[in-house]
């Protein structure tokens, strides 16, 4: 069984994408996983969201900033979701 890294994410829209932010977060929640990362929405309030993420421990960057950059890049490339993320690795 693969060990999972759990992390918590504060998401906000990038400038100019505020009008689609809520729909993007709902789409992400419905999708469930992006590139092997499982997302669940803990709270969604206008232009901010709290998410929980899980991914295989061996693939998870140990630095929160590196993980945030990786996740932002994957969300843009795979889902067309433009968000700024602040990550806490738990």
N, C-alpha and C positions, 0 to 999 in steps of 0.2 A: 504494500500500500504506500502510495506517494504522500509524503508529508506536505501539508499546505501551509503557506504563509498567509496570514490574515492581516488586512490593513483597512484603515478607515480614510475616507476621502471627503473633503469639502470641495464642491464643484460650483463654479460661477461661470456665467457666459462671457465669452470674449466680446469686446466692443463690437457692436453692430449685429450681434446674434441674439440679443436679449429676447426678441419676439418669437424665436423658435426654441429657446432653451428648454422650457417645460416639455414640449413635444419630444425633443431629443432625449431628455432624461427618461421619459416614459417609454420611448422606443428602445433605449438601452436596457431598461428593466425588463421589457418584454423579450428581448433577445437573450438575456441571461448571461451569455459568455461572448467575449471578443478575444480572439487569439489565445484561447485557453485560460483567460481571466474571467472568473465568475463575479458578476456584479449583482448587488441587491440594493434597492433604494430604501433607506431608513427614514428619510424625511425629504419632502419637496415643498418649497415655499417660495413661489414667485421666481426670483432670480438667484436662488441658492438651493443646493441640495446636499444632503448627507448620504453617503453611500458606504457600503461595506464591500470589500473585494477579497477574493481568494485566488491564489495561483500556486502552482508547484513551488515548493521552497527552493529547489535548486535553480529555478529560473528567475527568482525574485531578486532584484537589486537590493542591496542592504542599506543603501542611502535613500532616504525618503525623496530627495530632490531628483535622483536618477529614476526612481520608480515613477514619480509624477511625470517626468519628461517622456518616459517610455509609454505610459498609459495615454498621455495626450496625443502622442504620435500615432499610436494604434487606433485611437478613436477617430482621428481625422482620416487616416488612410483607409480604414476598413468600414467605417460607419458614416463618415462625413459629419462628425460631431465635433464642433469647435468649442472647447471649454478650457478654463484654467483650473488646475487641480492643486490642492494642498493635501499632502498625504502624511498620515501617521502610520508607521508599521507597528502592529501590535503583537 
